[in-house]
């Protein structure tokens, strides 16, 4: 359940939260069935605009690895993934054998400068403050090759929410909404050019609008 009022209890940190819910998350979200055709269209545009180098594409905050499988279904080769949660990475390894996966904070990626051709950040900033997102943008700029793409998907709006009983477990976490234009401005400040932005209204299963920003490293 998502409460609209200010946070009143102490939420888990993201690592502990996703360690607790990893198996249930993987069962509830095994693939892209939760995405709308609009969402998948944005992902397909991301794939079509990628540079043609042979460097890896990174799923930053890959969770259980479901988006890695979608990228593969669209012909994307050499995909890697990182996630803050060790249990999420364990789930991702089960369903993506052979894919390089490791536990890492997306604010401090374990990769060399200019070693990635594109980065997918699919709902991986939904617990991050503006300052943390600024760190993420800087890190993406460091590891992306020139003209590399970064695609962000997130819950759009402003403020914070307390998400309780996450995936049926007795854990809660802070959810942070971000405005599309604000994220675009952070990316511009971080050395990116904006390729596209979009917002869509929530479906009947969602509490928030959904935002998307596609940017290219200059």
Phi, psi and omega per residue, in radians:
X1 nan 2.490 3.126
X2 -1.947 2.168 3.106
X3 -1.711 2.438 -3.123
X4 -1.506 -0.352 -3.077
X5 -1.330 2.924 -3.131
X6 -1.003 2.723 -3.137
X7 -1.107 2.327 -3.112
X8 -2.167 -0.181 3.092
X9 -2.174 2.925 -3.068
X10 -1.509 1.973 -3.138
X11 -1.384 2.789 3.044
X12 -1.230 2.746 2.951
X13 -1.328 2.756 -3.043
X14 -0.998 -0.684 -3.128
X15 -1.076 -0.861 -3.119
X16 -1.147 -0.689 -3.136
X17 -1.060 -0.890 -3.070
X18 -1.315 -0.459 2.965
X19 -1.067 -0.684 -3.101
X20 -1.241 -0.606 -2.992
X21 -1.840 0.079 -2.960
X22 -0.948 -0.844 -3.089
X23 -1.147 -0.736 3.135
X24 -1.178 -0.675 3.086
X25 -1.036 -0.826 -3.117
X26 -1.091 -0.634 3.129
X27 -1.240 -0.702 -3.089
X28 -1.346 -0.575 -3.089
X29 -2.168 1.273 -3.082
X30 -1.371 -0.291 -3.028
X31 -2.739 -2.639 -3.083
X32 -1.739 0.395 -3.120
X33 -1.138 -0.369 3.106
X34 -1.373 -0.301 -3.141
X35 -1.412 2.574 3.054
X36 -1.501 2.876 3.020
X37 -0.978 -0.590 3.079
X38 -1.058 -0.821 3.134
X39 -1.049 -0.813 -3.113
X40 -1.153 -0.557 3.073
X41 -1.114 -0.671 3.094
X42 -1.149 -0.728 3.077
X43 -1.070 -0.735 3.137
X44 -1.128 -0.649 3.090
X45 -1.142 -0.717 3.055
X46 -0.956 -0.840 -3.140
X47 -1.081 -0.740 -3.075
X48 -1.193 -0.418 -3.088
X49 -1.678 -0.018 -3.092
X50 -1.111 2.558 2.969
X51 -1.039 2.811 -3.044
X52 -1.706 0.214 3.132
X53 -1.209 2.969 -3.133
X54 -1.641 0.123 3.125
X55 -1.186 2.764 -3.099
X56 -1.176 2.730 2.912
X57 -1.776 2.270 -3.063
X58 -1.808 2.247 2.912
X59 -1.630 1.771 -3.047
X60 -1.581 1.919 -2.976
X61 1.484 0.911 -2.958
X62 -1.298 -0.220 -3.125
X63 0.999 -2.257 -3.103
X64 -1.478 0.063 3.041
X65 1.539 0.256 -3.060
X66 -1.188 -0.576 3.140
X67 -1.336 -0.430 3.031
X68 -1.057 -0.747 3.134
X69 -1.167 -0.616 3.105
X70 -1.160 -0.771 3.109
X71 -1.033 -0.744 3.108
X72 -1.069 -0.656 3.135
X73 -1.167 -0.324 3.108
X74 -1.729 0.238 3.047
X75 1.496 0.175 3.133
X76 -1.395 2.144 3.125
X77 -1.820 2.816 3.060
X78 1.055 1.051 3.100
X79 -1.768 2.420 3.040
X80 -2.132 2.815 3.141
X81 -2.479 2.562 3.015
X82 -2.341 2.641 3.045
X83 -2.670 2.635 -3.134
X84 -1.213 -0.460 -3.022
X85 -1.658 2.144 3.097
X86 -1.102 -0.671 -3.135
X87 -1.234 -0.570 3.046
X88 -1.156 -0.738 3.098
X89 -1.097 -0.639 3.084
X90 -1.083 -0.717 3.079
X91 -1.118 -0.752 -3.128
X92 -1.108 -0.640 3.131
X93 -1.162 -0.590 3.118
X94 -1.130 -0.685 -3.045
X95 -1.706 -0.112 3.134
X96 -2.329 1.070 -3.116
X97 -1.075 2.390 3.134
X98 1.578 -0.215 3.109
X99 -1.441 2.296 3.084
X100 -1.164 2.015 -3.100
X101 -2.318 2.436 3.102
X102 -2.671 2.762 3.096
X103 -1.392 2.192 3.141
X104 -2.857 2.662 3.016
X105 -1.485 2.256 -3.096
X106 -1.240 -0.084 3.004
X107 -1.491 -0.177 -3.110
X108 -2.558 1.284 -3.030
X109 -1.293 2.472 -3.098
X110 -1.506 0.861 -3.087
X111 -2.329 2.685 3.125
X112 -1.247 2.828 3.075
X113 -1.074 2.422 3.086
X114 1.001 0.598 -3.095
X115 -1.708 -0.102 -3.114
X116 -2.063 2.522 3.114
X117 -1.620 -0.418 3.052
X118 -2.782 2.768 3.130
X119 -2.329 2.261 2.994
X120 -1.762 2.202 3.104
X121 -2.160 1.373 -2.974
X122 -1.603 1.700 3.139
X123 1.083 0.578 3.117
X124 -1.721 0.003 3.090
X125 -1.940 0.234 -3.021
X126 -1.327 -0.077 3.023
X127 -2.108 0.254 -3.021
X128 -1.837 2.410 3.043
X129 -1.262 2.974 3.102
X130 -1.051 -0.735 3.120
X131 -1.100 -0.681 3.098
X132 -1.165 -0.680 3.085
X133 -1.112 -0.653 3.104
X134 -1.068 -0.697 3.072
X135 -1.119 -0.705 3.133
X136 -1.094 -0.781 3.122
X137 -1.041 -0.775 3.135
X138 -1.092 -0.688 -3.141
X139 -1.221 -0.683 3.074
X140 -1.088 -0.723 3.117
X141 -1.074 -0.653 -3.138
X142 -1.129 -0.786 -2.997
X143 -1.564 -0.248 3.137
X144 -1.402 2.490 2.991
X145 -1.255 2.791 3.055
X146 -0.972 2.364 -3.070
X147 1.300 0.091 3.058
X148 -1.180 2.629 -3.082
X149 -1.741 2.629 2.938
X150 -2.296 2.211 3.093
X151 -2.020 2.145 3.094
X152 -1.913 2.341 2.917
X153 -2.139 2.505 -3.021
X154 -2.873 2.951 3.022
X155 -1.471 2.145 -2.981
X156 -1.679 2.588 -3.105
X157 2.447 -2.720 3.127
X158 -2.417 2.691 3.096
X159 1.708 -3.030 -3.109
X160 -2.245 2.769 3.092
X161 -2.411 2.718 3.037
X162 -1.793 2.054 3.107
X163 -1.691 2.003 -3.074
X164 -1.860 2.708 3.112
X165 0.939 0.884 -3.090
X166 -1.046 2.117 3.120
X167 0.899 0.597 3.067
X168 1.475 0.125 -3.123
X169 -1.841 2.757 -3.107
X170 -1.446 1.054 3.107
X171 -2.418 2.662 3.095
X172 -2.272 2.835 3.138
X173 -2.665 2.646 3.085
X174 -1.373 2.263 2.995
X175 -1.839 2.347 -3.104
X176 -2.049 2.237 3.080
X177 -1.659 2.573 -3.135
X178 -2.251 2.437 3.078
X179 -1.440 2.383 -3.069
X180 -1.007 -0.793 -3.115
X181 -1.162 -0.536 3.120
X182 -1.231 -0.733 3.092
X183 -1.129 -0.714 3.101
X184 -1.033 -0.704 3.133
X185 -1.140 -0.696 3.081
X186 -1.072 -0.712 3.133
X187 -1.164 -0.716 3.095
X188 -1.078 -0.779 3.100
X189 -1.082 -0.503 -3.111
X190 -1.554 0.162 3.051
X191 1.660 0.403 3.121
X192 -1.960 2.684 2.918
X193 -1.834 2.462 -3.101
X194 -1.455 2.214 3.086
X195 -1.583 -0.759 -3.119
X196 -2.838 2.608 2.976
X197 -2.309 2.665 3.119
X198 -2.748 2.611 2.966
X199 -2.284 2.520 3.001
X200 -2.298 2.683 3.125
X201 -1.228 2.690 -3.136
X202 -1.188 2.585 2.959
X203 -1.337 3.122 3.137
X204 -1.154 -0.313 -3.137
X205 -1.642 -0.059 -3.040
X206 -1.976 2.625 3.108
X207 -1.706 -0.310 -3.036
X208 -2.236 2.747 2.900
X209 -1.144 2.807 -3.121
X210 -2.036 2.374 -3.095
X211 -2.036 2.661 -3.115
X212 -2.514 2.334 3.056
X213 -2.330 2.179 3.067
X214 -1.949 2.193 -3.064
X215 -2.366 2.700 -3.140
X216 -2.114 2.330 3.100
X217 -1.172 2.271 -3.121
X218 -1.500 nan nan
